[in-house]
Amino acid sequence: MCAWQPINCQSKPALLHEGRRKVSKLKERRKQIQEYTLGEAQKELKELRLKLFNLRLQQQRGEVKNNRVFAQTRKDVARLLHHIAILESE
């Protein structure tokens, strides 16, 4: 056996986390979208499209500091469109 003690063995939890589970914002957002009714989803879709339009205007003026917001908003729009399609097919 090696003289060095393992820091993180399988019998012990990791020292950094100690049993805490971090729930990502993405998972929270997905759950939130899944709970929308058809009317709520359509309202949220309209708001997100307006947000994306305003972001494009801000980008033209050079006011956008975080470009990841574009991708996040587009993905939320796609999630909502998928959820709306599922609700309409039921």
C-alpha positions as CSV (number, residue, x, y, z in Angstrom):
1,M,0.0,0.0,0.0
2,C,1.2,3.5,-0.8
3,A,2.3,5.8,2.0
4,W,0.2,8.7,0.7
5,Q,-3.3,8.9,2.0
6,P,-6.0,9.4,-0.7
7,I,-7.8,12.7,-0.3
8,N,-11.0,11.6,-1.9
9,C,-11.7,7.9,-1.6
10,Q,-15.0,6.2,-2.5
11,S,-15.9,5.6,1.2
12,K,-15.8,9.3,2.0
13,P,-17.7,12.2,0.4
14,A,-15.7,14.8,-1.4
15,L,-14.2,17.4,0.9
16,L,-15.5,20.3,-1.0
17,H,-19.1,19.4,-1.4
18,E,-20.0,17.5,1.8
19,G,-23.4,16.3,0.7
20,R,-24.6,19.6,-0.9
21,R,-26.1,19.3,-4.3
22,K,-26.2,22.4,-6.4
23,V,-29.2,22.6,-8.7
24,S,-28.3,24.3,-11.9
25,K,-30.2,27.3,-13.2
26,L,-30.8,25.4,-16.4
27,K,-32.6,22.6,-14.6
28,E,-34.7,25.1,-12.7
29,R,-35.6,26.9,-15.9
30,R,-36.6,23.6,-17.6
31,K,-38.9,22.7,-14.8
32,Q,-40.4,26.2,-14.8
33,I,-41.1,25.9,-18.5
34,Q,-42.6,22.4,-18.1
35,E,-45.1,23.8,-15.6
36,Y,-46.5,26.5,-17.9
37,T,-50.0,26.2,-19.3
38,L,-50.6,27.0,-22.9
39,G,-51.5,30.6,-22.2
40,E,-48.6,31.2,-19.9
41,A,-46.2,29.7,-22.3
42,Q,-47.4,31.9,-25.2
43,K,-47.2,35.0,-23.0
44,E,-43.6,34.0,-21.9
45,L,-42.7,33.4,-25.6
46,K,-43.9,36.9,-26.5
47,E,-41.8,38.4,-23.7
48,L,-38.7,36.5,-24.7
49,R,-39.0,37.5,-28.3
50,L,-39.3,41.1,-27.2
51,K,-36.3,40.6,-25.0
52,L,-34.3,39.2,-27.9
53,F,-35.3,42.2,-30.1
54,N,-34.2,44.6,-27.4
55,L,-30.9,42.8,-27.0
56,R,-30.3,43.1,-30.7
57,L,-30.9,46.9,-30.5
58,Q,-28.6,47.2,-27.5
59,Q,-25.9,45.2,-29.4
60,Q,-26.1,47.7,-32.3
61,R,-25.5,50.5,-29.9
62,G,-22.7,48.6,-28.2
63,E,-24.4,48.3,-24.8
64,V,-24.4,44.5,-24.5
65,K,-21.7,43.4,-22.0
66,N,-22.7,39.7,-21.8
67,N,-23.1,38.0,-25.2
68,R,-24.2,34.7,-23.6
69,V,-27.6,36.3,-23.0
70,F,-28.4,35.9,-26.7
71,A,-27.8,32.1,-26.8
72,Q,-29.6,31.6,-23.5
73,T,-32.6,33.6,-24.7
74,R,-32.7,31.8,-28.0
75,K,-32.6,28.4,-26.2
76,D,-35.4,29.5,-23.9
77,V,-37.5,30.4,-27.0
78,A,-36.8,27.0,-28.5
79,R,-37.8,25.2,-25.2
80,L,-41.0,27.2,-25.1
81,L,-41.8,26.5,-28.7
82,H,-41.3,22.7,-28.1
83,H,-43.5,22.8,-24.9
84,I,-46.2,24.7,-26.8
85,A,-46.1,22.1,-29.6
86,I,-46.5,19.3,-27.0
87,L,-49.4,21.1,-25.3
88,E,-51.2,21.7,-28.6
89,S,-50.9,18.1,-29.7
90,E,-52.6,16.9,-26.5
